[in-house]
């Protein structure tokens, strides 16, 4: 699913945009519904040393939070979980539980 969202936002990663319109574009790898709520799964192929999942979560947290907002607006359902699947260590990580 491709999501293109025009947002009026005062801050993005610490930058000030003085009420300019910002277009964010991304592709949500996977989402599905469970018990009436959405779960987002984004695949990452970055190399992740064992025990360093937090570094990757920190890198992609903002991206998944924007995906969550987009899904809620598009399908009108609450996002229950936002997860990364880290191929290099064959592990799923819920970004809100790490």
N, C-alpha and C positions, 0 to 999 in steps of 0.2 A: 504494500500500500504506500503510495507516495503522498506525503503531506506537505502542503505549502501553506504557511500561516503568516499573515501580516499582523504584526503586533505593535501596539504603541506602548513602549516600555521605557522607563527611565534608567534602567541599568541592565547590563548584560555582561557578565564576567568582570564586573568592576568598572566598566567603561560608561561614561555619561554620554547620552545621545541627544539631549535637549529636545525632546518630543519629536524627533524624526521618526518616520515609519521605518521599521526594520522588517525585511522579509527573511524568514527562516525556511530552509528547505531541507528535508531529510526523508529517508526511506525507512519506515518501520519494518524490520525484518519479519516479525511475526507477532500477532496478538490473537488471543482467543478468549472466549467467555466461559466462566465457571461460576455456577450458582448466581447468575445474573450480574456478575462483575467481570471487568476486563483484566487480563494478565498480559503484560508486554514482555516479549523475549527478543533481545537484540544480540546478534552473533558478533563475536570479536575474535579476530585471528592474531592479535598481538601476542608476542612471546611474554609469558607471565612466569617469573620464577616462583617456585613453591612457596606459599606463605605470603606472597605479595599481592594478593587479590585486592586489598584495600587501595593500592596505588591505581589500579585499573578502574575500580569503582569511582574513586575521586575524579579521575580523568573524564569519565563518561556520565557522571551523575546529572549534570545540567542538561545534557542531551536527552536522557531518559525522562527527566522531569518535563521537558517540553513535549516529548512524545506523549506523556501521560495527559497533559493538558489538551493536546490535539485529539487524542482518542476520546476523551470525555466530551469534547465539543462535537466531534463528528458522529459518535454513536449514542451519545446521551447516557452513558453508563459510567459508574464509578470505576476507577482503576484500583484493583485490589493489590497487585504486585507489579513491580518493574524489575526485570531480571536480565542479567548478562549471561550468555553462555560463552565460556572461555575455552576455545578449542585446544589451546596448547596444553592445558591441564585437565581437559575433559570434565569441566565442572560448571554447574549453574550457580550463580550468585544473585541473591535478592538484594538489591542496592539499599533497601530500607532496613535490612537486618544485619548489616555489617558496619 
